[in-house]
């Protein structure tokens, strides 16, 4: 594969080399394979359903034993608000979708309507008159564009989600309110890290700074941010798996999906990291379940991390029963079955290697038809079984047996994760070493009048964490309140209780 001097300079500007591109192309054409589902994870087989006594025990562990640990909350927040409002674009009175009809009928229940009414009034426009005239086209435009709320150019986190004490609250602020409840370190500091789109950085940080200064002056809140590195963008291929070029003869690069955020997560220098999507928040009046179970899974992480470190130390010092304890611990929490035919020394080494890696506890809710991934036992290339969060796009949908297993899932992944990415000595693992690169996804896009192939990296909580030690725990559906369309704000978790 040969590149021109201009092309090499273009790669260098992105922090890439010709070798990096060659690796991408190899993964594109040779490595991407469908996931092999063995069976869904269900209660008693891959999903732990903790009795009340155990929940309170882990809650106590978190509250009493977290002092030595630094804590952060990591929130992927670069998503655009425009996706929430897609059913309002190109509105036509002659063709009204069910979502749009519901939006119109429930219009006054959306918190941002108050702000819209005040903003229009400053320009001499009465929103109530527009409503009486059924001028919904003008109303929708005022929500989406600059003359009004300008939500089509905002990140989702700046949309007003909830009413709260006579004012409206955005998703960003709800994450701050939530984090204060469970993510403070021993010094009372509350660390939040948001991943942002470059175009929104100043807008978001200025907003957050003002809200903290005005409403939380006595809280020690530290907000940091990062962007998805341009280096993580993946190169596009044409239909013949050759490098696709644009009209100017330049390479076509595309964002590689949320799996690229594994590098952002790597940069977080904290012992305990909570991960949650920007749109999964509820009102402060309904936070009790969320905070309780965040502490529960946090306590479980601390407990398992301590046990794993004790077992590794025992194996290194050849303590009695360390191997038996390690094998039992592995099977109880992380894997099904053990390798056959290994000597005692080999088994000891195996357990140490198996435990010395990043760890995550993932809350799982009962499947109520939400789109997204679920928990499954997956057969890896070496024949072993592993617990994974799997999206439909990762499965060979032409295989009816695989589709049947996919449909049998009882639980859903709400992206409710607490994790540790450091070893017992406090050094961070190299997270790219624990990515299953075969779980990426190739999609076809139409650009510049031709079909191109785009590579998405393994999802952040899918293949990017495939080789982590993983525990699935059932949590109540009350802890899961996603907002995929603006109409989801009408659900109970987003309304005043």
Order of alpha helices (4+ residues) and beta strands (2+ residues): alpha-alpha-beta-beta-beta-alpha-beta-alpha-alpha-alpha-alpha-beta-beta-alpha-beta-alpha-beta-beta-beta-alpha-beta-alpha-alpha-alpha-beta-beta-beta-alpha-beta-beta-beta-beta
